[in-house]
Amino acid sequence: MPLSPAAAREHIHTREIACRGYRRDDGLWDIEAHLSDVKTYAFSNDWRGEIAPGTPIHDMWMRITVDDAMVIRAVEAVTDGSPYRICTEIASRYQRLVGLAIRPGFHRKVRELLGGTEGCTHLVELLGPLATTCFQTVFPYRNRHRGEGEGNPTTASRRPRLIDTCHAFASDGEVVRRYWPEFYTGKE
C-alpha cells in the first residue's frame, strides 16, 4: 500500500541512493552505491557558480569488494559533484575500510575511522545502505548454493545473529517460532 494522499506541496529536493550487488568471476563480490542530491530550483554556489535545477549538488559513488565472509578487500570512492572543491580530496581515506568485516559493529567502526572531519558525511551515510546491500547480495546467494534456500532461514545449532535485530526477528515472534523454534521465547 502506498502512502496516503499528501497535502498540497511543492517539490524542492530529491536524494536518490541506488545500490547494486555483483558476483565477480574471481569469486569476490562488488557492491556499488550511488548517491545524488538535486534541487528543483537554480541556486548559486561559490565554487561551481550557478547550479541549474536537476543538476546534482552531490553526485557520489562507492564500490566495495568483499569476500564470502563479507570482509572488505578493496574500496573505491569517487565524488563527481559536490558543493566544495575540497570534497574530492577525502576519497582516499576510505581505504581505511579495507580489512573491516560487515557484521555487528560495522557502523560503529566506520564512524571511528571516518566520522567527523576524517571523512565525508555523505559517503559515510552511503555505507549504511551499501552494507545492507552487501548482506542481501552475499548471504542469500551463499545459502542458496549450499542448498539452504534463497530466503528462508534454517535451523541452527547456535542462536542466529538475526534474532532480536528487528520486529520480524523478535525472539518471541512468529518468524523465530517457525524457523528457529529452539530459540523461540514466546508463549506456546
C-alpha positions as CSV (number, residue, x, y, z in Angstrom):
1,M,0.0,0.0,0.0
2,P,1.5,3.4,-0.9
3,L,1.5,6.4,1.4
4,S,-1.8,8.3,1.9
5,P,-2.5,11.3,-0.4
6,A,-0.3,14.2,0.5
7,A,-1.3,17.8,1.3
8,A,-0.7,20.4,-1.4
9,R,3.0,20.9,-1.7
10,E,6.0,22.0,-3.8
11,H,8.8,19.6,-4.7
12,I,12.1,21.1,-3.5
13,H,14.7,18.3,-3.2
14,T,15.4,14.8,-4.2
15,R,18.0,12.4,-2.8
16,E,18.4,9.2,-4.7
17,I,20.5,6.3,-3.5
18,A,20.9,3.2,-5.7
19,C,22.8,0.1,-4.6
20,R,23.7,-3.0,-6.6
21,G,25.4,-6.2,-5.7
22,Y,27.5,-8.3,-8.2
23,R,29.2,-11.7,-8.0
24,R,32.6,-11.4,-9.7
25,D,34.2,-14.1,-11.9
26,D,37.1,-14.4,-9.4
27,G,34.7,-15.4,-6.5
28,L,34.6,-11.9,-4.8
29,W,31.7,-9.6,-4.6
30,D,31.4,-6.0,-5.8
31,I,28.8,-3.8,-4.0
32,E,28.2,-0.4,-5.6
33,A,26.3,2.6,-4.4
34,H,25.5,5.9,-6.0
35,L,24.1,9.0,-4.1
36,S,22.6,12.0,-5.9
37,D,21.1,15.2,-4.4
38,V,19.3,17.6,-6.7
39,K,17.2,20.7,-6.2
40,T,14.2,21.7,-8.3
41,Y,15.4,25.3,-8.5
42,A,18.5,27.1,-9.6
43,F,20.9,28.4,-7.0
44,S,24.4,30.0,-6.8
45,N,27.4,28.1,-5.4
46,D,30.6,30.0,-4.6
47,W,32.8,27.2,-6.1
48,R,30.6,25.9,-9.0
49,G,28.7,29.1,-10.0
50,E,25.1,28.8,-11.0
51,I,23.6,25.3,-10.4
52,A,20.7,24.6,-12.7
53,P,17.6,22.8,-11.5
54,G,18.1,19.0,-11.7
55,T,21.9,19.3,-11.6
56,P,23.3,17.2,-8.8
57,I,24.9,19.2,-5.9
58,H,26.1,15.8,-4.6
59,D,27.0,13.1,-7.0
60,M,29.0,10.4,-5.3
61,W,29.9,6.7,-5.9
62,M,31.4,4.0,-3.9
63,R,32.4,0.4,-4.6
64,I,33.5,-2.1,-2.0
65,T,34.8,-5.5,-2.9
66,V,34.2,-8.2,-0.3
67,D,35.0,-11.9,0.1
68,D,32.5,-14.6,1.2
69,A,33.0,-13.6,4.8
70,M,32.0,-10.1,3.9
71,V,35.4,-8.7,4.7
72,I,36.2,-5.6,2.6
73,R,39.2,-6.3,0.3
74,A,39.1,-3.1,-1.8
75,V,37.3,0.3,-1.8
76,E,36.8,2.9,-4.4
77,A,35.1,6.3,-3.6
78,V,34.5,9.0,-6.2
79,T,32.9,12.4,-5.9
80,D,31.8,13.7,-9.2
81,G,29.7,16.5,-7.8
82,S,30.0,18.4,-4.5
83,P,29.3,21.9,-3.2
84,Y,33.0,22.5,-2.4
85,R,36.1,21.8,-4.4
86,I,37.9,20.2,-1.5
87,C,35.3,17.4,-1.1
88,T,37.1,15.2,-3.7
89,E,40.3,15.2,-1.5
90,I,38.8,12.8,1.1
91,A,38.1,9.8,-1.2
92,S,41.4,8.1,-0.5
93,R,40.7,7.9,3.3
94,Y,38.1,5.3,2.5
95,Q,41.0,2.8,2.1
96,R,40.8,2.6,5.9
97,L,37.8,0.3,5.4
98,V,40.0,-2.5,3.9
99,G,40.0,-5.4,6.2
100,L,36.8,-4.4,8.0
101,A,34.1,-7.0,8.1
102,I,30.4,-6.2,7.5
103,R,28.9,-7.6,10.7
104,P,27.6,-6.3,14.0
105,G,29.7,-3.2,15.0
106,F,30.4,-2.2,11.4
107,H,28.7,1.2,11.6
108,R,30.4,2.0,14.9
109,K,33.8,1.2,13.4
110,V,33.1,3.2,10.3
111,R,32.3,6.2,12.5
112,E,35.6,5.7,14.4
113,L,37.6,5.5,11.2
114,L,35.8,8.1,9.1
115,G,33.5,10.2,11.3
116,G,33.6,14.0,11.6
117,T,36.5,15.6,9.7
118,E,38.1,12.3,8.9
119,G,35.5,11.6,6.2
120,C,32.6,12.9,4.2
121,T,29.2,12.9,5.8
122,H,27.5,11.7,2.6
123,L,30.0,8.9,1.8
124,V,29.7,7.7,5.4
125,E,25.9,7.7,5.2
126,L,26.2,5.8,1.9
127,L,28.0,3.0,3.8
128,G,24.7,2.1,5.6
129,P,22.7,1.1,2.5
130,L,25.9,-0.3,0.9
131,A,26.4,-2.7,3.9
132,T,22.8,-3.8,3.8
133,T,23.0,-4.4,0.1
134,C,26.2,-6.5,0.7
135,F,24.3,-8.6,3.2
136,Q,21.3,-9.0,0.9
137,T,23.6,-10.0,-2.0
138,V,26.1,-12.3,-0.4
139,F,24.1,-14.1,2.4
140,P,21.1,-15.4,0.4
141,Y,23.3,-16.4,-2.6
142,R,25.7,-18.4,-0.4
143,N,22.8,-20.1,1.4
144,R,21.1,-21.0,-1.9
145,H,24.3,-22.5,-3.3
146,R,24.7,-24.5,0.0
147,G,21.2,-25.9,-0.5
148,E,19.7,-23.9,2.3
149,G,17.1,-21.9,0.3
150,E,17.0,-18.4,-1.0
151,G,15.1,-16.5,1.6
152,N,14.2,-18.9,4.4
153,P,16.5,-19.4,7.4
154,T,17.3,-22.9,8.5
155,T,17.6,-24.5,11.9
156,A,20.7,-23.5,13.7
157,S,22.9,-25.2,16.3
158,R,23.6,-21.7,17.9
159,R,21.4,-18.7,18.3
160,P,21.3,-16.9,14.9
161,R,22.5,-13.3,14.9
162,L,19.3,-12.1,13.2
163,I,17.2,-12.8,16.3
164,D,16.1,-9.6,18.0
165,T,17.6,-7.4,15.4
166,C,14.2,-6.1,14.2
167,H,10.5,-6.6,14.8
168,A,10.2,-9.5,12.3
169,F,13.0,-11.4,14.1
170,A,11.8,-10.9,17.6
171,S,12.7,-13.9,19.7
172,D,9.0,-14.2,20.8
173,G,7.6,-13.7,17.3
174,E,6.2,-15.9,14.6
175,V,9.3,-15.9,12.3
176,V,11.6,-17.2,15.1
177,R,9.0,-19.7,16.2
178,R,8.8,-21.0,12.7
179,Y,12.4,-21.1,11.6
180,W,14.3,-21.4,14.9
181,P,11.9,-23.0,17.4
182,E,14.7,-23.9,19.8
183,F,15.3,-20.1,20.3
184,Y,11.7,-19.1,20.5
185,T,10.9,-17.3,23.8
186,G,7.2,-16.5,23.3
187,K,4.1,-18.4,24.5
188,E,3.3,-21.8,23.1
